[in-house]
Amino acid sequence: MIISHTVNVDGKRRVYLGAQSSIETWLEPKSDGKAWSVRYATNGCSYLDTQAIAAAVIAQMHQLADALRVTPHELDGVPFDTIADMHTTSNTRDRRIPSPQRDMIETGFMVTPPGVARTKNDFSAPDFHKYHTKGRSRGRKG
């Protein structure tokens, strides 16, 4: 299972479960920093009904329990940081990766290993405009 610890520009943390698919599932820490809640969102082209979505999220939680070597009933007792420490260091190794989009970097969550602090500068990328004008992300040779 791919586990991606992420942070946004405000320092808010999430742990995404699995790879990108029609259902995105993530965990968010509660205010005590130990407990967490499960969230999910479907992409715009998902044709799944609510029962199929619930079944998929439950299946991911079972995979997480297996990865942690706990029963599904014990899963909610596992601290958020323990799950975050299972961060997959390279979930894009030998895979196609999307090109960065300037309009997303300042509003999205960036994959960040636990314990690594990001500054606000990490979320603003003046070099993205230069990168895109070279045509690399649009298939043109520059």
N, C-alpha and C positions, 0 to 999 in steps of 0.2 A: 504494500500500500504506500502510495506517495503521500507524505505529510509535509506541508509547506508552511513554515512559520513566516508570518508577514507583519509588516508595520506600515502605517500611513504617515503622512506628514505631521499629524498631531501626536504621533507616538502610540496611537491605538493599535492594539495587537489582535491578530486573528491567526488561527491555524486552519488551513484549508485541507480537506481530506480528498484523496484521489486526484486524478488528472482532470483536465477540463472536459466536461461533457454537457449534456443537456440539463443536468442538475448540478449546481454548485453547492457543496455542503461545507460549512465552516463552524468552528468553535470560537466563542468570544468569552474572555475571562469576565467573571463577575467582579464586583467592587472589592471583594476580599482577596482577589488575586489567585485564589486556589480553585474555587468552584468555577464552572463554566456552563454555558448554554449552547445549544445546537441551533444553527440557523441554516437556511437554504434558500436558494433562488433558482428559478428555471429560466433558461434563455428564451428569447422571443419565438423561436421556432419549435419549441417543445410541444409534442402532441400527446404527452402523457396525462392521464387523469390523476386526480388526487390520491387514489389508492395506489397507483403505480409509483407515484412520487414518494409517498410514505414508505412503501416497501423498499424502494431504492435507498432512502436515507437510513432506514433500519438496517439494511444489509451493510451499508458503510460503517455504521456503528458496531455491528458485529465483527467486521474486519478489523476495526480499530481495537476492539476488545481482544481479538486473537493476537494482534501485533503486540499488545501490552501484556499478553498472557494472563488475562483476568477474565472472569465470566462477564457476560453482558450486565448482570445485576450489580457487579462491583465497579463497573465503568465510571459511574458518576462520582465515585470516591477517589479517582485518580486525579491528582492536581493538574491544573492547566500547564504548568511549567514542565511537568514530567512528559506530557504529550508533546509540547513544543520542542523538548530536547530530542525527540525522535525525528526532527527535521531531516528531510531527504536532501543531502548536499547537492546533488545534481540530478534533478528530475528531467533535464533536457539533454542529457548525454546521449549522443547518437540519434537525436531527434530534431525535427524541424522546430525552430523557435521563431516567434513572431518578431517583427521589427518594432522597435520602440515608437510609440506615438506621443508626441509632445502633449496633446490634450489629455492624455490619460495619466501621465507620470505625476501630475500635480494633484490628481483626485483619487488615484487608485492605491491599492495595497502592494507593496514591493516585497518580494521574497527576501527574507533576512534571517540568517541563522540566529538562534537564541543567544543572547549575550552581546550581540553586535549592536552598537548604538548608531543611529543614522541622524545626520543633521538635516535641517531644512534644505540645505543646498543639494542633498541627494535627490530631492523631489522637484527640483527645477533644473532643467537641462537646456541651457542655451545652445549647446552643440547639436541638439536634435534638428534644429532648422538647417544647419549646415549639412548634416548627414542626409536629410531628406532632399535638399536641393541638388545633391550630387546624383540623385536618381536611384540610389541603391535599393531603397525600399519599394520602388515602383517598377523594378525590372529593367530600367534603362541603364545603359552603360555610360559612365561619365568621365 
